[in-house]
Amino acid sequence: MTRAIAAAAAMLAGAPVDALAQTDVGTNYEGGLYWHVAAPGGAAWTLECRFRSAIIATSRYDTRHWVNRLRTRGRGPQAGRLPVDNGDCSVTKTGGAGPVGIAIVRGTDVVADGTSAVGVRAAVGVF
């Protein structure tokens, strides 16, 4: 009996932390941090956000889809939400006129950064 308990404890101790820390958000995959890209001159940009692992339902057939990153690109301002309440985002200006900025919001905390040079990354994070 004690060997079985020791074996179970050893197996749990060896489990990856990320696998134990996943949050199941179901179909509410925009219920976390707010993000906003500002590009008042209509500049083009790419956005990459990383966050704590989440399990989302992408369809009725895929109800346990694992995600920890959001990647998108655009032109001009755009906003959205992450599936969880922590993470970091970076925006890179890829062309066009004017600066680009990124802000993320959690409650009353707002973190923002920006850049006006093509190819330069602006990054923010809330953990």
Steps between C-alpha positions, in 0.01 A plus 500: 500500500775747588680417173186590304471833683869574443467414130195726462676787678807460278282501188321821606831665590628430149192644325568819304389812684336643185275198471376553854459878460267505198176694532191360327313804361263310271347732240578816702843546341476880514445528876848605612730797447400779266756592233497795263729592213503870421615607154356849442673546163378165367837324536526125439605278792530145632391401850608203707361428847604216730300399804444222752381181333127480438267235364232634266213351302559592135209291371261239628750236381811665648402590856848463655726713277816616682626857437760731651563750220313746281649626173335749268583782264313808398497863392370783714347455847366166621394359837415164654533280806717208607344185649670541841586785737878505457745519214732711294456654156736653249420701190743561213448773243527351151431807287282801437483848647496585869586315820349182645431428865382209710311514829363225722254557783423294812253666733638848558857410392596624154839424347596655165796538264550625147737543209524708187781312322432217253619164632523615862301313764301657786415262784279494811411239761274439800550194722 
